[in-house]
Amino acid sequence: MKAVPYSQEYREYLEPTAKLLLEAAALVEDASVRNFLELRAKAFLDDNYYDSDAAWYLLSLSLSLSLSLSLSLSRLVLSLNSLFIS
């Protein structure tokens, strides 16, 4: 039995996927999303996922904070709206 790196065993799937990730990254305006997509594409080819996982953590933290702020603002607007209607 011999261990084969994931990127070698599934290269036929990972190379086209990495290419699509890079194409998507070129279309994205948000720098943190673009960085994640580029790093994940690289990770698919070299099996080094640490940097892309760190980028995902920062990205999800950023999205989580944005979503929380957005939900808080929408709750405030709904509360003010119901107060105004009353």
N, C-alpha and C positions, 0 to 999 in steps of 0.2 A: 504494500500500500504506500502511496506517495501523495503528499500534500501538494495541491495545485492552487496558486493564488486565484482568488475570485475573479479578478480582472482578466486573467488568462483563460479560465474555464468558460467564462461567459462573454468573452470579447466580442463575439458576433452580435450580441445584443447591446452591450455597453458602449461600443464605439458609435453606433448610430444615435443612441440615447444621449451620449455626451455631445455629439454634434448638434442635436436639437436643443439641448440646454444652452449651448453657446449661442445659438441663433436666437433663442428666447432672451438671453441676457443682453444681446445687442439691441433688443427692442424695448427693454425696460428702462424707465427713467430713474427709478429709485436706486441709488447707489448700493444700499445694503442688500437689496434683492438681487441686483446684478452681481455683486460680489459673491453671494451665496451660490447662485447658479453657475458662475464660472468655477468656483472652488469645487462644487459637487461634480461638475463635468471632469475636472482634473482628477478628482478622487476615483471616479469610475474607471479611469485608465491606469492609475498607479496604486490603488488600494490604500491610500493614505487619507483617511476620512476625518482626521482630527481637526484640521483647519475648517473644513466645510461644516462639521458638526458645531464648532464654536461659532461660525457665522450664522448657522441656523438658530442657535440659542440666542444670539444677539438680535437676530431678526424677529424671532417669536416674542422676545421680551419687548421689543419696540412695538410690534403689532398688538401685543396684549395691553400695553400702556395706552396706545391709541384707541383701542376698542373700549377700554375701561373709561377713558375720558369721554369718548363719544356717547357711551351709554349713560354716563352721568349727566351730560348736557341734555340728552333727549329726555331723561327723567325730569330734569329741571323745567324744560319747556312744557312737558305734559302737565306738570304740577302747576305752573303759572297759567297755562291754558285753562285747566279745570277751575282754578281760583277766579280767573276772569269771567268764566261762564257762570259761576255761582252767584 
